[in-house]
Amino acid sequence: MKKVLTLKQFQDIVKEVISLQPYIEVTESSFKMENEDEGIEKEAYVLGFSRHSKPGFEICFDWIANGNLDGYLIDMFDFTIEPYCRGEFSPVFKGPVILDDFKEPFAPFEVSAKILELVKPEMWTKWIVEYLPEPHVIL
């Protein structure tokens, strides 16, 4: 029989797993200064994923860090990090089935929404900051 969790058990596990340092990988980044003559728009972003896990449980966030495009080059490194959906939803929970009060399983998108309700952004983004580039790397 596949392992199941109540909503309360799931909430406790999410809080425990999200506090563990994740595996983080940057998969793509782009920093372009605007050039109206050549039709190049300004852009600054970093894409990646972070995987918080312990045996039997895993929470994966796909994320995007957008640079501030309101100012000069240095401002582009003032990042805002948020979930980024490469598939259907992010974050993704891998582990036991989570049952609601009526003993019905939550759909994956509902589990994702529950994680975002439980986990404050700074709890999962704090690990990502050190993987983001600094201005001297680009220059």
PLY file of the C-alpha trace (Angstrom):
ply
format ascii 1.0
element vertex 139
property float x
property float y
property float z
element edge 138
property int vertex1
property int vertex2
end_header
0.00 0.00 0.00
1.25 3.46 -0.88
2.09 5.62 2.14
-0.38 8.40 2.96
-0.24 11.51 5.13
-2.90 13.58 6.79
-2.87 17.31 6.09
-1.37 17.96 9.55
1.43 15.42 8.99
2.09 16.97 5.57
2.30 20.47 7.07
4.81 19.30 9.69
6.96 17.55 7.08
6.93 20.56 4.74
8.18 22.82 7.54
10.93 20.32 8.40
12.06 19.65 4.81
12.02 23.32 3.74
14.38 24.18 6.60
17.03 21.81 5.20
19.65 23.31 2.91
18.66 22.43 -0.66
20.57 21.34 -3.71
20.50 24.38 -6.02
21.32 24.62 -9.68
21.26 27.64 -11.98
20.11 26.52 -15.43
20.04 29.76 -17.42
20.78 33.46 -17.07
20.67 36.52 -19.26
21.88 40.10 -18.79
21.42 42.46 -21.71
21.62 46.22 -21.76
19.10 48.01 -23.91
20.19 49.20 -27.33
17.40 51.00 -29.20
19.46 51.24 -32.40
19.69 47.45 -32.66
16.26 46.71 -31.15
17.70 44.98 -28.07
15.58 45.30 -24.94
17.03 45.34 -21.45
16.68 42.03 -19.58
18.10 40.51 -16.43
17.08 37.11 -15.12
18.40 33.86 -13.69
16.49 30.56 -13.92
17.13 27.56 -11.72
15.76 25.01 -9.34
16.20 24.09 -5.71
15.52 20.67 -4.21
14.85 20.34 -0.48
14.84 16.68 0.52
15.16 14.00 3.13
14.59 10.27 2.65
11.08 9.73 1.30
10.25 13.43 0.83
11.26 16.06 -1.67
10.11 19.58 -2.47
11.40 21.08 -5.72
11.04 24.74 -6.64
11.61 25.94 -10.16
12.39 29.63 -9.76
13.19 32.78 -11.63
15.19 35.68 -10.23
14.30 38.85 -12.10
16.65 41.81 -11.99
15.42 45.34 -11.42
15.24 46.93 -14.88
14.29 50.42 -13.68
17.82 51.70 -13.28
21.35 51.13 -14.52
23.40 47.94 -14.90
24.11 47.70 -11.16
20.35 47.72 -10.44
19.89 44.64 -12.62
21.51 42.64 -9.81
18.77 43.61 -7.36
16.84 40.34 -7.74
13.26 39.37 -6.98
12.94 35.57 -6.68
9.65 33.80 -7.30
8.37 30.35 -8.37
8.58 29.69 -12.09
6.38 27.05 -13.69
8.26 25.02 -16.28
5.62 22.32 -16.12
2.15 22.55 -14.69
3.04 23.97 -11.29
5.82 24.79 -8.86
6.72 23.76 -6.20
6.43 20.00 -6.67
6.09 17.60 -3.73
7.40 14.06 -4.17
6.47 11.66 -1.42
3.39 10.08 0.10
-0.15 10.87 -0.97
-1.76 13.65 1.10
-5.37 13.09 2.15
-7.92 15.77 2.98
-10.45 15.60 5.83
-12.71 13.39 3.67
-9.91 10.87 2.97
-9.65 12.06 -0.65
-6.17 12.68 -2.12
-5.14 16.24 -2.90
-4.37 16.90 -6.57
-0.74 17.87 -7.31
-1.65 21.52 -7.98
-3.47 21.64 -4.62
-0.39 20.27 -2.86
1.70 22.94 -4.59
-0.71 25.66 -3.44
-0.61 24.30 0.14
3.19 24.50 0.15
3.09 28.12 -1.00
0.58 28.87 1.78
2.76 27.21 4.43
6.19 28.42 3.36
7.05 32.10 3.48
9.11 33.14 0.42
12.21 33.97 2.48
12.25 30.39 3.86
13.09 28.91 0.46
14.68 31.90 -1.35
17.34 32.58 1.31
19.42 29.69 -0.04
19.32 30.95 -3.64
20.87 34.40 -3.13
24.44 33.10 -2.95
24.01 31.43 -6.37
22.99 34.63 -8.10
25.70 36.51 -10.00
27.22 39.73 -8.79
27.98 42.68 -11.10
31.73 42.03 -11.26
31.06 38.58 -12.76
29.36 40.08 -15.81
31.73 43.03 -16.19
0 1
1 2
2 3
3 4
4 5
5 6
6 7
7 8
8 9
9 10
10 11
11 12
12 13
13 14
14 15
15 16
16 17
17 18
18 19
19 20
20 21
21 22
22 23
23 24
24 25
25 26
26 27
27 28
28 29
29 30
30 31
31 32
32 33
33 34
34 35
35 36
36 37
37 38
38 39
39 40
40 41
41 42
42 43
43 44
44 45
45 46
46 47
47 48
48 49
49 50
50 51
51 52
52 53
53 54
54 55
55 56
56 57
57 58
58 59
59 60
60 61
61 62
62 63
63 64
64 65
65 66
66 67
67 68
68 69
69 70
70 71
71 72
72 73
73 74
74 75
75 76
76 77
77 78
78 79
79 80
80 81
81 82
82 83
83 84
84 85
85 86
86 87
87 88
88 89
89 90
90 91
91 92
92 93
93 94
94 95
95 96
96 97
97 98
98 99
99 100
100 101
101 102
102 103
103 104
104 105
105 106
106 107
107 108
108 109
109 110
110 111
111 112
112 113
113 114
114 115
115 116
116 117
117 118
118 119
119 120
120 121
121 122
122 123
123 124
124 125
125 126
126 127
127 128
128 129
129 130
130 131
131 132
132 133
133 134
134 135
135 136
136 137
137 138
